[in-house]
Amino acid sequence: MILRRFFSTASGLGGLNETDCVDEKDTDILTGILRSSSDVQKKFDLTGDGTITERDFDALQDLYGNGCS
Ligand SMILES: [Ca+2]
């Protein structure tokens, strides 16, 4: 699953900024990706539809707090 690629704390890839914690910093990064080219958006797309949309932010928010201590 695509989400696991970026958010599996077991693999040490928790969050877009790789802090093992999904929080508002990851939302900021996703906002920056939203403004990037379609190639970049495809690379960081969370829902698998090829673009960054509101659904990707919802998916990210569902992961908030994962791995945070
Ligand atoms: Ca998407």
N, CA, C, O and the ligand as a Tripos MOL2 file, in Angstrom:
@<TRIPOS>MOLECULE
protein
  277   275    70     0     0
PROTEIN
NO_CHARGES

@<TRIPOS>ATOM
      1 N           0.8470   -1.1930    0.0000 N.3       1 MET1
      2 CA          0.0000    0.0000    0.0000 C.3       1 MET1
      3 C           0.8840    1.2450    0.0000 C.2       1 MET1
      4 O           1.9190    1.2860    0.6650 O.2       1 MET1
      5 N           0.4680    2.2390   -0.7420 N.am      2 ILE2
      6 CA          1.2630    3.4450   -0.9030 C.3       2 ILE2
      7 C           1.5170    4.1420    0.4340 C.2       2 ILE2
      8 O           2.6270    4.6140    0.6820 O.2       2 ILE2
      9 N           0.5110    4.2100    1.2870 N.am      3 LEU3
     10 CA          0.6830    4.8950    2.5690 C.3       3 LEU3
     11 C           1.8290    4.3060    3.3710 C.2       3 LEU3
     12 O           2.5580    5.0280    4.0500 O.2       3 LEU3
     13 N           1.9850    2.9970    3.2910 N.am      4 ARG4
     14 CA          3.0390    2.3500    4.0740 C.3       4 ARG4
     15 C           4.4190    2.7670    3.5900 C.2       4 ARG4
     16 O           5.3850    2.7490    4.3540 O.2       4 ARG4
     17 N           4.5090    3.1410    2.3240 N.am      5 ARG5
     18 CA          5.7990    3.5470    1.7730 C.3       5 ARG5
     19 C           6.3660    4.7310    2.5520 C.2       5 ARG5
     20 O           7.5730    4.8060    2.7810 O.2       5 ARG5
     21 N           5.5120    5.6410    2.9530 N.am      6 PHE6
     22 CA          5.9660    6.8540    3.6280 C.3       6 PHE6
     23 C           5.7520    6.8220    5.1360 C.2       6 PHE6
     24 O           6.4110    7.5550    5.8730 O.2       6 PHE6
     25 N           4.8340    5.9770    5.5980 N.am      7 PHE7
     26 CA          4.4190    6.0910    6.9810 C.3       7 PHE7
     27 C           4.5820    4.8360    7.8160 C.2       7 PHE7
     28 O           3.9450    4.7010    8.8610 O.2       7 PHE7
     29 N           5.4190    3.9240    7.3770 N.am      8 SER8
     30 CA          5.6730    2.7450    8.1920 C.3       8 SER8
     31 C           6.7560    3.0610    9.2110 C.2       8 SER8
     32 O           7.9290    3.1960    8.8630 O.2       8 SER8
     33 N           6.3570    3.1770   10.4660 N.am      9 THR9
     34 CA          7.3550    3.4580   11.4930 C.3       9 THR9
     35 C           8.2950    2.2800   11.6690 C.2       9 THR9
     36 O           9.4360    2.4450   12.1000 O.2       9 THR9
     37 N           7.8070    1.0750   11.3290 N.am     10 ALA10
     38 CA          8.6570   -0.1120   11.4460 C.3      10 ALA10
     39 C           9.8650   -0.0120   10.5140 C.2      10 ALA10
     40 O          10.9460   -0.5000   10.8420 O.2      10 ALA10
     41 N           9.6810    0.6200    9.3540 N.am     11 SER11
     42 CA         10.7790    0.7490    8.4020 C.3      11 SER11
     43 C          11.5970    2.0120    8.6420 C.2      11 SER11
     44 O          12.5950    2.2510    7.9630 O.2      11 SER11
     45 N          11.1660    2.8220    9.6170 N.am     12 GLY12
     46 CA         11.8940    4.0460    9.9020 C.3      12 GLY12
     47 C          11.5620    5.1750    8.9520 C.2      12 GLY12
     48 O          12.2910    6.1660    8.8950 O.2      12 GLY12
     49 N          10.4660    5.0490    8.1950 N.am     13 LEU13
     50 CA         10.0730    6.0880    7.2420 C.3      13 LEU13
     51 C           8.7890    6.7640    7.6900 C.2      13 LEU13
     52 O           7.9040    7.0270    6.8760 O.2      13 LEU13
     53 N           8.6870    7.0430    8.9690 N.am     14 GLY14
     54 CA          7.4630    7.6490    9.4830 C.3      14 GLY14
     55 C           7.3540    9.1090    9.1220 C.2      14 GLY14
     56 O           8.1860    9.9160    9.5370 O.2      14 GLY14
     57 N           6.3450    9.4600    8.3580 N.am     15 GLY15
     58 CA          6.1190   10.8550    8.0020 C.3      15 GLY15
     59 C           6.9370   11.2930    6.8090 C.2      15 GLY15
     60 O           7.9480   10.6800    6.4700 O.2      15 GLY15
     61 N           6.4880   12.3590    6.1790 N.am     16 LEU16
     62 CA          7.1760   12.8630    4.9940 C.3      16 LEU16
     63 C           8.5460   13.4050    5.3380 C.2      16 LEU16
     64 O           9.4420   13.4040    4.4940 O.2      16 LEU16
     65 N           8.7240   13.8700    6.5710 N.am     17 ASN17
     66 CA         10.0300   14.3990    6.9710 C.3      17 ASN17
     67 C          10.8510   13.3600    7.7410 C.2      17 ASN17
     68 O          11.8740   13.6780    8.3470 O.2      17 ASN17
     69 N          10.3740   12.1010    7.7020 N.am     18 GLU18
     70 CA         11.1130   10.9690    8.2460 C.3      18 GLU18
     71 C          11.5050   11.1300    9.7080 C.2      18 GLU18
     72 O          12.6190   10.7930   10.1100 O.2      18 GLU18
     73 N          10.5620   11.6530   10.5000 N.am     19 THR19
     74 CA         10.8190   11.8010   11.9280 C.3      19 THR19
     75 C          10.1770   10.6830   12.7320 C.2      19 THR19
     76 O          10.1930   10.7240   13.9620 O.2      19 THR19
     77 N           9.6060    9.6780   12.0560 N.am     20 ASP20
     78 CA          8.8510    8.6110   12.7200 C.3      20 ASP20
     79 C           7.6230    9.1420   13.4390 C.2      20 ASP20
     80 O           7.0970    8.4910   14.3410 O.2      20 ASP20
     81 N           7.1640   10.3260   13.0420 N.am     21 CYS21
     82 CA          6.0100   10.9470   13.6720 C.3      21 CYS21
     83 C           5.2440   11.7240   12.6000 C.2      21 CYS21
     84 O           5.8340   12.5250   11.8750 O.2      21 CYS21
     85 N           3.9290   11.4890   12.4980 N.am     22 VAL22
     86 CA          3.1180   12.2220   11.5230 C.3      22 VAL22
     87 C           2.4030   13.3480   12.2510 C.2      22 VAL22
     88 O           1.5910   13.0980   13.1430 O.2      22 VAL22
     89 N           2.7030   14.5910   11.8740 N.am     23 ASP23
     90 CA          2.1160   15.7310   12.5510 C.3      23 ASP23
     91 C           1.9690   16.9040   11.5850 C.2      23 ASP23
     92 O           2.0590   16.7280   10.3700 O.2      23 ASP23
     93 N           1.7400   18.1060   12.1320 N.am     24 GLU24
     94 CA          1.4920   19.2750   11.2840 C.3      24 GLU24
     95 C           2.6720   19.6200   10.3710 C.2      24 GLU24
     96 O           2.4920   20.2600    9.3350 O.2      24 GLU24
     97 N           3.8650   19.1990   10.7530 N.am     25 LYS25
     98 CA          5.0180   19.4420    9.8740 C.3      25 LYS25
     99 C           4.8710   18.6810    8.5660 C.2      25 LYS25
    100 O           5.2700   19.1660    7.5070 O.2      25 LYS25
    101 N           4.2980   17.4910    8.6450 N.am     26 ASP26
    102 CA          4.0640   16.7090    7.4310 C.3      26 ASP26
    103 C           2.9780   17.3640    6.5760 C.2      26 ASP26
    104 O           3.0480   17.3220    5.3470 O.2      26 ASP26
    105 N           1.9790   17.9670    7.2180 N.am     27 THR27
    106 CA          0.9540   18.7050    6.4730 C.3      27 THR27
    107 C           1.5820   19.8710    5.7180 C.2      27 THR27
    108 O           1.2300   20.1310    4.5670 O.2      27 THR27
    109 N           2.5130   20.5750    6.3650 N.am     28 ASP28
    110 CA          3.2140   21.6790    5.7060 C.3      28 ASP28
    111 C           3.9760   21.1840    4.4840 C.2      28 ASP28
    112 O           3.9720   21.8290    3.4350 O.2      28 ASP28
    113 N           4.6290   20.0350    4.6280 N.am     29 ILE29
    114 CA          5.3860   19.4660    3.5140 C.3      29 ILE29
    115 C           4.4360   19.0770    2.3810 C.2      29 ILE29
    116 O           4.7200   19.3270    1.2090 O.2      29 ILE29
    117 N           3.3010   18.4610    2.7420 N.am     30 LEU30
    118 CA          2.3360   18.0540    1.7120 C.3      30 LEU30
    119 C           1.7690   19.2770    0.9950 C.2      30 LEU30
    120 O           1.4930   19.2170   -0.2030 O.2      30 LEU30
    121 N           1.5930   20.3790    1.7110 N.am     31 THR31
    122 CA          1.1220   21.6210    1.0910 C.3      31 THR31
    123 C           2.1400   22.1030    0.0610 C.2      31 THR31
    124 O           1.7630   22.5630   -1.0170 O.2      31 THR31
    125 N           3.4200   22.0010    0.3860 N.am     32 GLY32
    126 CA          4.4620   22.3750   -0.5550 C.3      32 GLY32
    127 C           4.4500   21.4730   -1.7810 C.2      32 GLY32
    128 O           4.6530   21.9340   -2.9050 O.2      32 GLY32
    129 N           4.2090   20.1840   -1.5570 N.am     33 ILE33
    130 CA          4.1540   19.2290   -2.6660 C.3      33 ILE33
    131 C           2.9600   19.5440   -3.5680 C.2      33 ILE33
    132 O           3.0310   19.3730   -4.7850 O.2      33 ILE33
    133 N           1.8640   20.0040   -2.9630 N.am     34 LEU34
    134 CA          0.6610   20.3750   -3.7280 C.3      34 LEU34
    135 C           0.9920   21.4390   -4.7680 C.2      34 LEU34
    136 O           0.3880   21.4780   -5.8410 O.2      34 LEU34
    137 N           1.9420   22.2900   -4.4490 N.am     35 ARG35
    138 CA          2.3240   23.3780   -5.3550 C.3      35 ARG35
    139 C           3.4200   22.9580   -6.3370 C.2      35 ARG35
    140 O           3.8640   23.7620   -7.1570 O.2      35 ARG35
    141 N           3.8490   21.7120   -6.2530 N.am     36 SER36
    142 CA          4.9350   21.2300   -7.1050 C.3      36 SER36
    143 C           4.4070   20.6500   -8.4120 C.2      36 SER36
    144 O           3.2010   20.6070   -8.6530 O.2      36 SER36
    145 N           5.3260   20.2120   -9.2350 N.am     37 SER37
    146 CA          4.9590   19.6360  -10.5340 C.3      37 SER37
    147 C           4.1980   18.3310  -10.3590 C.2      37 SER37
    148 O           4.2110   17.7260   -9.2860 O.2      37 SER37
    149 N           3.5420   17.9110  -11.4210 N.am     38 SER38
    150 CA          2.7770   16.6670  -11.3650 C.3      38 SER38
    151 C           3.6800   15.4700  -11.1030 C.2      38 SER38
    152 O           3.2520   14.5030  -10.4740 O.2      38 SER38
    153 N           4.9210   15.5180  -11.5740 N.am     39 ASP39
    154 CA          5.8470   14.4090  -11.3160 C.3      39 ASP39
    155 C           6.1340   14.2710   -9.8220 C.2      39 ASP39
    156 O           6.1860   13.1620   -9.2900 O.2      39 ASP39
    157 N           6.3190   15.4020   -9.1570 N.am     40 VAL40
    158 CA          6.5720   15.3830   -7.7140 C.3      40 VAL40
    159 C           5.3180   14.9310   -6.9790 C.2      40 VAL40
    160 O           5.3940   14.1450   -6.0340 O.2      40 VAL40
    161 N           4.1750   15.4240   -7.4100 N.am     41 GLN41
    162 CA          2.9210   15.0260   -6.7590 C.3      41 GLN41
    163 C           2.7090   13.5180   -6.8470 C.2      41 GLN41
    164 O           2.2820   12.8910   -5.8770 O.2      41 GLN41
    165 N           3.0040   12.9400   -7.9960 N.am     42 LYS42
    166 CA          2.8480   11.4890   -8.1570 C.3      42 LYS42
    167 C           3.7380   10.7310   -7.1840 C.2      42 LYS42
    168 O           3.3480    9.6890   -6.6570 O.2      42 LYS42
    169 N           4.9310   11.2550   -6.9480 N.am     43 LYS43
    170 CA          5.8880   10.5770   -6.0680 C.3      43 LYS43
    171 C           5.3950   10.5390   -4.6230 C.2      43 LYS43
    172 O           5.6320    9.5650   -3.9080 O.2      43 LYS43
    173 N           4.7070   11.6050   -4.1960 N.am     44 PHE44
    174 CA          4.2810   11.7000   -2.8020 C.3      44 PHE44
    175 C           2.7790   11.5170   -2.6050 C.2      44 PHE44
    176 O           2.2680   11.7310   -1.5060 O.2      44 PHE44
    177 N           2.0790   11.1270   -3.6490 N.am     45 ASP45
    178 CA          0.6430   10.8960   -3.5870 C.3      45 ASP45
    179 C           0.3320    9.8000   -2.5630 C.2      45 ASP45
    180 O           0.9310    8.7250   -2.6040 O.2      45 ASP45
    181 N          -0.5730   10.0630   -1.6750 N.am     46 LEU46
    182 CA         -0.8970    9.1010   -0.6170 C.3      46 LEU46
    183 C          -2.0590    8.1840   -0.9880 C.2      46 LEU46
    184 O          -2.1380    7.0620   -0.4870 O.2      46 LEU46
    185 N          -2.9460    8.6360   -1.8440 N.am     47 THR47
    186 CA         -4.1610    7.8630   -2.1150 C.3      47 THR47
    187 C          -4.0980    7.0720   -3.4100 C.2      47 THR47
    188 O          -4.9940    6.2760   -3.6910 O.2      47 THR47
    189 N          -3.0410    7.2800   -4.2110 N.am     48 GLY48
    190 CA         -2.8580    6.4700   -5.4040 C.3      48 GLY48
    191 C          -3.5500    6.9740   -6.6540 C.2      48 GLY48
    192 O          -3.5950    6.2670   -7.6600 O.2      48 GLY48
    193 N          -4.1000    8.2050   -6.6110 N.am     49 ASP49
    194 CA         -4.7760    8.7160   -7.8170 C.3      49 ASP49
    195 C          -3.8660    9.6030   -8.6570 C.2      49 ASP49
    196 O          -4.2950   10.1270   -9.6850 O.2      49 ASP49
    197 N          -2.6290    9.7770   -8.2390 N.am     50 GLY50
    198 CA         -1.6480   10.4920   -9.0530 C.3      50 GLY50
    199 C          -1.5290   11.9790   -8.8080 C.2      50 GLY50
    200 O          -0.6130   12.6170   -9.3270 O.2      50 GLY50
    201 N          -2.4400   12.5500   -8.0250 N.am     51 THR51
    202 CA         -2.3530   13.9760   -7.7080 C.3      51 THR51
    203 C          -2.6080   14.1930   -6.2220 C.2      51 THR51
    204 O          -3.1820   13.3430   -5.5400 O.2      51 THR51
    205 N          -2.1690   15.3490   -5.7390 N.am     52 ILE52
    206 CA         -2.4150   15.7010   -4.3420 C.3      52 ILE52
    207 C          -3.7330   16.4650   -4.2580 C.2      52 ILE52
    208 O          -3.9010   17.5170   -4.8750 O.2      52 ILE52
    209 N          -4.6540   15.9160   -3.4890 N.am     53 THR53
    210 CA         -5.9720   16.5400   -3.3180 C.3      53 THR53
    211 C          -6.3200   16.5610   -1.8330 C.2      53 THR53
    212 O          -5.5240   16.1590   -0.9840 O.2      53 THR53
    213 N          -7.5330   17.0410   -1.5410 N.am     54 GLU54
    214 CA         -8.0210   17.0520   -0.1630 C.3      54 GLU54
    215 C          -7.9940   15.6510    0.4520 C.2      54 GLU54
    216 O          -7.7740   15.5000    1.6540 O.2      54 GLU54
    217 N          -8.2170   14.6400   -0.3700 N.am     55 ARG55
    218 CA         -8.2140   13.2560    0.1340 C.3      55 ARG55
    219 C          -6.8420   12.8740    0.6950 C.2      55 ARG55
    220 O          -6.7510   12.1130    1.6580 O.2      55 ARG55
    221 N          -5.7840   13.4030    0.0910 N.am     56 ASP56
    222 CA         -4.4410   13.0940    0.5970 C.3      56 ASP56
    223 C          -4.2260   13.7400    1.9630 C.2      56 ASP56
    224 O          -3.5980   13.1540    2.8440 O.2      56 ASP56
    225 N          -4.7520   14.9520    2.1280 N.am     57 PHE57
    226 CA         -4.6360   15.6100    3.4410 C.3      57 PHE57
    227 C          -5.4600   14.8560    4.4920 C.2      57 PHE57
    228 O          -5.0450   14.7320    5.6440 O.2      57 PHE57
    229 N          -6.6280   14.3560    4.0840 N.am     58 ASP58
    230 CA         -7.4430   13.5560    5.0070 C.3      58 ASP58
    231 C          -6.6950   12.2840    5.4100 C.2      58 ASP58
    232 O          -6.6930   11.8950    6.5780 O.2      58 ASP58
    233 N          -6.0630   11.6440    4.4270 N.am     59 ALA59
    234 CA         -5.3230   10.4090    4.7000 C.3      59 ALA59
    235 C          -4.1570   10.7000    5.6450 C.2      59 ALA59
    236 O          -3.8710    9.9160    6.5500 O.2      59 ALA59
    237 N          -3.4940   11.8230    5.4290 N.am     60 LEU60
    238 CA         -2.3810   12.1980    6.3000 C.3      60 LEU60
    239 C          -2.8790   12.4600    7.7190 C.2      60 LEU60
    240 O          -2.2580   12.0360    8.6930 O.2      60 LEU60
    241 N          -3.9920   13.1560    7.8200 N.am     61 GLN61
    242 CA         -4.5210   13.4860    9.1450 C.3      61 GLN61
    243 C          -4.9170   12.2260    9.9180 C.2      61 GLN61
    244 O          -4.7950   12.1770   11.1420 O.2      61 GLN61
    245 N          -5.3870   11.2130    9.1980 N.am     62 ASP62
    246 CA         -5.7340    9.9470    9.8390 C.3      62 ASP62
    247 C          -4.5300    9.3090   10.5150 C.2      62 ASP62
    248 O          -4.6760    8.5120   11.4410 O.2      62 ASP62
    249 N          -3.3380    9.6670   10.0430 N.am     63 LEU63
    250 CA         -2.1000    9.0770   10.5680 C.3      63 LEU63
    251 C          -1.4460    9.9410   11.6520 C.2      63 LEU63
    252 O          -0.4100    9.5670   12.2020 O.2      63 LEU63
    253 N          -2.0450   11.0860   11.9550 N.am     64 TYR64
    254 CA         -1.4700   11.9770   12.9610 C.3      64 TYR64
    255 C          -1.2210   11.2330   14.2760 C.2      64 TYR64
    256 O          -2.0550   10.4580   14.7450 O.2      64 TYR64
    257 N          -0.0830   11.4890   14.8340 N.am     65 GLY65
    258 CA          0.2260   10.9010   16.1270 C.3      65 GLY65
    259 C           0.9060    9.5580   16.0560 C.2      65 GLY65
    260 O           1.4250    9.0690   17.0600 O.2      65 GLY65
    261 N           0.9120    8.9400   14.8550 N.am     66 ASN66
    262 CA          1.5580    7.6280   14.7180 C.3      66 ASN66
    263 C           3.0540    7.7430   15.0130 C.2      66 ASN66
    264 O           3.7680    8.5040   14.3610 O.2      66 ASN66
    265 N           3.5040    6.9990   15.9740 N.am     67 GLY67
    266 CA          4.9270    6.9790   16.2880 C.3      67 GLY67
    267 C           5.3850    8.1440   17.1300 C.2      67 GLY67
    268 O           6.5510    8.1880   17.5210 O.2      67 GLY67
    269 N           4.4980    9.1070   17.4290 N.am     68 CYS68
    270 CA          4.9080   10.2710   18.2170 C.3      68 CYS68
    271 C           4.9980    9.8920   19.6900 C.2      68 CYS68
    272 O           4.1530    9.1580   20.2020 O.2      68 CYS68
    273 N           6.0160   10.3890   20.3600 N.am     69 SER69
    274 CA          6.1160   10.0900   21.7840 C.3      69 SER69
    275 C           6.0540   11.3630   22.6020 C.2      69 SER69
    276 O           6.1240   11.3120   23.8300 O.2      69 SER69
    277 CA         -3.9870   11.6180   -4.1610 Ca       70 CA70
@<TRIPOS>BOND
     1     1     2 1
     2     2     3 1
     3     3     4 2
     4     3     5 am
     5     5     6 1
     6     6     7 1
     7     7     8 2
     8     7     9 am
     9     9    10 1
    10    10    11 1
    11    11    12 2
    12    11    13 am
    13    13    14 1
    14    14    15 1
    15    15    16 2
    16    15    17 am
    17    17    18 1
    18    18    19 1
    19    19    20 2
    20    19    21 am
    21    21    22 1
    22    22    23 1
    23    23    24 2
    24    23    25 am
    25    25    26 1
    26    26    27 1
    27    27    28 2
    28    27    29 am
    29    29    30 1
    30    30    31 1
    31    31    32 2
    32    31    33 am
    33    33    34 1
    34    34    35 1
    35    35    36 2
    36    35    37 am
    37    37    38 1
    38    38    39 1
    39    39    40 2
    40    39    41 am
    41    41    42 1
    42    42    43 1
    43    43    44 2
    44    43    45 am
    45    45    46 1
    46    46    47 1
    47    47    48 2
    48    47    49 am
    49    49    50 1
    50    50    51 1
    51    51    52 2
    52    51    53 am
    53    53    54 1
    54    54    55 1
    55    55    56 2
    56    55    57 am
    57    57    58 1
    58    58    59 1
    59    59    60 2
    60    59    61 am
    61    61    62 1
    62    62    63 1
    63    63    64 2
    64    63    65 am
    65    65    66 1
    66    66    67 1
    67    67    68 2
    68    67    69 am
    69    69    70 1
    70    70    71 1
    71    71    72 2
    72    71    73 am
    73    73    74 1
    74    74    75 1
    75    75    76 2
    76    75    77 am
    77    77    78 1
    78    78    79 1
    79    79    80 2
    80    79    81 am
    81    81    82 1
    82    82    83 1
    83    83    84 2
    84    83    85 am
    85    85    86 1
    86    86    87 1
    87    87    88 2
    88    87    89 am
    89    89    90 1
    90    90    91 1
    91    91    92 2
    92    91    93 am
    93    93    94 1
    94    94    95 1
    95    95    96 2
    96    95    97 am
    97    97    98 1
    98    98    99 1
    99    99   100 2
   100    99   101 am
   101   101   102 1
   102   102   103 1
   103   103   104 2
   104   103   105 am
   105   105   106 1
   106   106   107 1
   107   107   108 2
   108   107   109 am
   109   109   110 1
   110   110   111 1
   111   111   112 2
   112   111   113 am
   113   113   114 1
   114   114   115 1
   115   115   116 2
   116   115   117 am
   117   117   118 1
   118   118   119 1
   119   119   120 2
   120   119   121 am
   121   121   122 1
   122   122   123 1
   123   123   124 2
   124   123   125 am
   125   125   126 1
   126   126   127 1
   127   127   128 2
   128   127   129 am
   129   129   130 1
   130   130   131 1
   131   131   132 2
   132   131   133 am
   133   133   134 1
   134   134   135 1
   135   135   136 2
   136   135   137 am
   137   137   138 1
   138   138   139 1
   139   139   140 2
   140   139   141 am
   141   141   142 1
   142   142   143 1
   143   143   144 2
   144   143   145 am
   145   145   146 1
   146   146   147 1
   147   147   148 2
   148   147   149 am
   149   149   150 1
   150   150   151 1
   151   151   152 2
   152   151   153 am
   153   153   154 1
   154   154   155 1
   155   155   156 2
   156   155   157 am
   157   157   158 1
   158   158   159 1
   159   159   160 2
   160   159   161 am
   161   161   162 1
   162   162   163 1
   163   163   164 2
   164   163   165 am
   165   165   166 1
   166   166   167 1
   167   167   168 2
   168   167   169 am
   169   169   170 1
   170   170   171 1
   171   171   172 2
   172   171   173 am
   173   173   174 1
   174   174   175 1
   175   175   176 2
   176   175   177 am
   177   177   178 1
   178   178   179 1
   179   179   180 2
   180   179   181 am
   181   181   182 1
   182   182   183 1
   183   183   184 2
   184   183   185 am
   185   185   186 1
   186   186   187 1
   187   187   188 2
   188   187   189 am
   189   189   190 1
   190   190   191 1
   191   191   192 2
   192   191   193 am
   193   193   194 1
   194   194   195 1
   195   195   196 2
   196   195   197 am
   197   197   198 1
   198   198   199 1
   199   199   200 2
   200   199   201 am
   201   201   202 1
   202   202   203 1
   203   203   204 2
   204   203   205 am
   205   205   206 1
   206   206   207 1
   207   207   208 2
   208   207   209 am
   209   209   210 1
   210   210   211 1
   211   211   212 2
   212   211   213 am
   213   213   214 1
   214   214   215 1
   215   215   216 2
   216   215   217 am
   217   217   218 1
   218   218   219 1
   219   219   220 2
   220   219   221 am
   221   221   222 1
   222   222   223 1
   223   223   224 2
   224   223   225 am
   225   225   226 1
   226   226   227 1
   227   227   228 2
   228   227   229 am
   229   229   230 1
   230   230   231 1
   231   231   232 2
   232   231   233 am
   233   233   234 1
   234   234   235 1
   235   235   236 2
   236   235   237 am
   237   237   238 1
   238   238   239 1
   239   239   240 2
   240   239   241 am
   241   241   242 1
   242   242   243 1
   243   243   244 2
   244   243   245 am
   245   245   246 1
   246   246   247 1
   247   247   248 2
   248   247   249 am
   249   249   250 1
   250   250   251 1
   251   251   252 2
   252   251   253 am
   253   253   254 1
   254   254   255 1
   255   255   256 2
   256   255   257 am
   257   257   258 1
   258   258   259 1
   259   259   260 2
   260   259   261 am
   261   261   262 1
   262   262   263 1
   263   263   264 2
   264   263   265 am
   265   265   266 1
   266   266   267 1
   267   267   268 2
   268   267   269 am
   269   269   270 1
   270   270   271 1
   271   271   272 2
   272   271   273 am
   273   273   274 1
   274   274   275 1
   275   275   276 2
@<TRIPOS>SUBSTRUCTURE
     1 MET1         2 RESIDUE 1 A MET
     2 ILE2         6 RESIDUE 1 A ILE
     3 LEU3        10 RESIDUE 1 A LEU
     4 ARG4        14 RESIDUE 1 A ARG
     5 ARG5        18 RESIDUE 1 A ARG
     6 PHE6        22 RESIDUE 1 A PHE
     7 PHE7        26 RESIDUE 1 A PHE
     8 SER8        30 RESIDUE 1 A SER
     9 THR9        34 RESIDUE 1 A THR
    10 ALA10       38 RESIDUE 1 A ALA
    11 SER11       42 RESIDUE 1 A SER
    12 GLY12       46 RESIDUE 1 A GLY
    13 LEU13       50 RESIDUE 1 A LEU
    14 GLY14       54 RESIDUE 1 A GLY
    15 GLY15       58 RESIDUE 1 A GLY
    16 LEU16       62 RESIDUE 1 A LEU
    17 ASN17       66 RESIDUE 1 A ASN
    18 GLU18       70 RESIDUE 1 A GLU
    19 THR19       74 RESIDUE 1 A THR
    20 ASP20       78 RESIDUE 1 A ASP
    21 CYS21       82 RESIDUE 1 A CYS
    22 VAL22       86 RESIDUE 1 A VAL
    23 ASP23       90 RESIDUE 1 A ASP
    24 GLU24       94 RESIDUE 1 A GLU
    25 LYS25       98 RESIDUE 1 A LYS
    26 ASP26      102 RESIDUE 1 A ASP
    27 THR27      106 RESIDUE 1 A THR
    28 ASP28      110 RESIDUE 1 A ASP
    29 ILE29      114 RESIDUE 1 A ILE
    30 LEU30      118 RESIDUE 1 A LEU
    31 THR31      122 RESIDUE 1 A THR
    32 GLY32      126 RESIDUE 1 A GLY
    33 ILE33      130 RESIDUE 1 A ILE
    34 LEU34      134 RESIDUE 1 A LEU
    35 ARG35      138 RESIDUE 1 A ARG
    36 SER36      142 RESIDUE 1 A SER
    37 SER37      146 RESIDUE 1 A SER
    38 SER38      150 RESIDUE 1 A SER
    39 ASP39      154 RESIDUE 1 A ASP
    40 VAL40      158 RESIDUE 1 A VAL
    41 GLN41      162 RESIDUE 1 A GLN
    42 LYS42      166 RESIDUE 1 A LYS
    43 LYS43      170 RESIDUE 1 A LYS
    44 PHE44      174 RESIDUE 1 A PHE
    45 ASP45      178 RESIDUE 1 A ASP
    46 LEU46      182 RESIDUE 1 A LEU
    47 THR47      186 RESIDUE 1 A THR
    48 GLY48      190 RESIDUE 1 A GLY
    49 ASP49      194 RESIDUE 1 A ASP
    50 GLY50      198 RESIDUE 1 A GLY
    51 THR51      202 RESIDUE 1 A THR
    52 ILE52      206 RESIDUE 1 A ILE
    53 THR53      210 RESIDUE 1 A THR
    54 GLU54      214 RESIDUE 1 A GLU
    55 ARG55      218 RESIDUE 1 A ARG
    56 ASP56      222 RESIDUE 1 A ASP
    57 PHE57      226 RESIDUE 1 A PHE
    58 ASP58      230 RESIDUE 1 A ASP
    59 ALA59      234 RESIDUE 1 A ALA
    60 LEU60      238 RESIDUE 1 A LEU
    61 GLN61      242 RESIDUE 1 A GLN
    62 ASP62      246 RESIDUE 1 A ASP
    63 LEU63      250 RESIDUE 1 A LEU
    64 TYR64      254 RESIDUE 1 A TYR
    65 GLY65      258 RESIDUE 1 A GLY
    66 ASN66      262 RESIDUE 1 A ASN
    67 GLY67      266 RESIDUE 1 A GLY
    68 CYS68      270 RESIDUE 1 A CYS
    69 SER69      274 RESIDUE 1 A SER
    70 CA70       277 GROUP 0 **** ****
